[in-house]
Amino acid sequence: MVINMFVDPLLIQLARLAGWRVFATIAASVAAAGASVAAAFAIAAVVRHLLTAEAPLAEAMPALSLAALAVAARAGLLWLRDIAAISASNHVKADLRARLLRHALDLGGAHRFSRGAGGVQASIVDGVEHLQAWVGFYLPQLAAAIIIPGCLVGILLTRDVGVALIVAIGVAIVPLAQRAWSRVLGERASAHWDAYERFAARISDTLRGMETLVALHATARQGRTLRVDAEELRLATTASLRSSLAVSAITAGAMSVGTAGATLLAAYHAATGRLGAGDVILVLFLAAECFRPLQELQNYWHEGFHGQAAARGLAQLQAQRPLVTDARASDAAWPAAPAITCREVGYTYPGARTAALSDVSFALPGGSTLAIVGPSGSGKSTLASLLLRDIDPDSGEILIAGRPLPSYRLAEVRRGSALVAQQIVLLDGSIRDNVLAADPHASEERLATAVAAARVDEVTARLPGGLDAPVGERGARLSGGERQRVALARALLAGASVMVLDEATSALDAMNEALITEALRTTRGTCTTIVIAHRLSTVIGADYVLVLDEGRIAQFGPPADLARVPGPWADMLAAHQPIGDRP
Ligand SMILES: Nc1ncnc2c1ncn2[C@@H]1O[C@H](COP(=O)(O)OP(=O)(O)OP(=O)(O)O)[C@@H](O)[C@H]1O
């Protein structure tokens, strides 16, 4: 019952990660208690010799040496216990972080639909911090708090039943008090964790969106929101600490009264001759040792509840499934410049009332270029996400070179297709590092070819470090168009044979227009290219045009053919305005 009260099944799962280290911690703790018992018996023997022997010092010497040895052994064992506990904690921390990070990476963009990146970060960084203390310190201490008092009360029984009973009652009061408070503590620890996760997510969002907040003159407002979150966190922390301090006071009281009561009863029995003076010393030592593991458990008690609350966040993260999996994959190699066919593809975002795409069917020959056009919200980016297999359609299917897209392993899809998006995030490092991220072992020659094809050389010529110039955090030192060029070079180096280019919407950005036109020329024939197009000039260079309207295909065909028939494409040509911005 006690175990169920204080141990979550997840804790046991985590303890398995730490394996023998947890057992070593428990064993060292129990052995230290054993050394204490040996010291207590030896000291009791010393007292007995001092009071009753004819040559007290000489006769007490062996027991005194044993006591000194036992005290030294106890110190050494407690040191070993702490080493094992730290090792268990660090092992859990490293292992759990690596697993969670791998899981978060496998999830890809799945957290877009649930907790934000800030919440995920709070779980991986701080949640793990609570859990490592929970597994490394709380769990072994819990085991020690059951084993050691149990054994010591047994030993006390051999001296006097009344004394053993007083200690047993004192020992029992501690978990009972903790149980009485456990619901309150659990609720407050959960409230604390929720407040902490909210605060961490808000800080992360604020730092990432700082430029937008400054541009919107919203920093003061965001500051106020952060202050409210910080105040909520402070209140939740105080409430949680207040309740655990109340339990600490009850526990400390039970321990003091238990030790004092047992020693007084033993002293009374010594006065009446039922026990010897040495027994009083023995009871004093053993009663104190009985409560020691409970006292130490108390120190980690708070950690235990925070660990349980953090475990909920981690369990939620672990329960999240990737949006796409390799369940239907075969060993098919990703084809060069593949034909792409969509058959009655439909997709509705989780929780959305209307479909983002319905009944989308078209066939694109391999090596050709498709321009997707349509008003804002018509489903262009959703179609791109489906073609890149960031998400799977709810209905219909997408064929790549005649095979269903899910029959290729995700690693193949990621290697063989690339997205050059409007919002490119580069990793902190140099331009070279970012391009080579696609293939770290690429030769200088291949790197130079990709860099020249994407016109990155024009960018590096202007920068002091050339290709080794740092891009800054998330690529902040480069312009949007320059970041797109680096991303294009990365995609070309990776040898992607399906390329999705998301053209920038800004009508003023002529550099991007040149980039896309150039990219279309570079990739023609070696790549099947899909451009989310906002400019007529881009579309006219494409082999096919797909006009989307409210998630459905309005028109599909070569631009010259579409221009000859009445319809949205002819209307767009007639209106001759940036086509993505049409109402
Ligand atoms: N994560 C999401 N959750 C719910 N609905 C979404 C999500 N992303 C997009 N949508 C909705 O799906 C529809 C299609 O969006 P999509 O981004 O594909 O349009 P788009 O044509 O690319 O728009 P734009 O030109 O403005 O980028 C829109 O109604 C949009 O509100």
The ligand as a Gaussian input file, in Angstrom:
#p B3LYP/6-31G(d) Opt

LIG

0 1
 N       -2.313000      24.036000     -38.431000
 C       -3.534000      24.351000     -38.885000
 N       -4.610000      24.042000     -38.137000
 C       -5.858000      24.326000     -38.568000
 N       -6.132000      24.904000     -39.759000
 C       -5.091000      25.241000     -40.553000
 C       -3.739000      24.985000     -40.162000
 N       -2.926000      25.419000     -41.154000
 C       -3.734000      25.917000     -42.118000
 N       -5.038000      25.810000     -41.775000
 C       -6.225000      26.199000     -42.580000
 O       -6.232000      25.444000     -43.771000
 C       -6.604000      26.239000     -44.875000
 C       -5.538000      26.213000     -45.967000
 O       -4.370000      26.812000     -45.446000
 P       -3.027000      26.932000     -46.290000
 O       -1.964000      27.443000     -45.371000
 O       -2.767000      25.642000     -46.968000
 O       -3.420000      28.051000     -47.363000
 P       -2.463000      28.827000     -48.380000
 O       -3.179000      28.805000     -49.700000
 O       -1.094000      28.285000     -48.344000
 O       -2.505000      30.291000     -47.765000
 P       -1.398000      31.488000     -47.913000
 O       -1.294000      31.866000     -49.343000
 O       -2.027000      32.568000     -47.110000
 O       -0.126000      30.963000     -47.317000
 C       -6.854000      27.641000     -44.328000
 O       -8.249000      27.777000     -44.123000
 C       -6.138000      27.658000     -43.004000
 O       -6.783000      28.493000     -42.078000

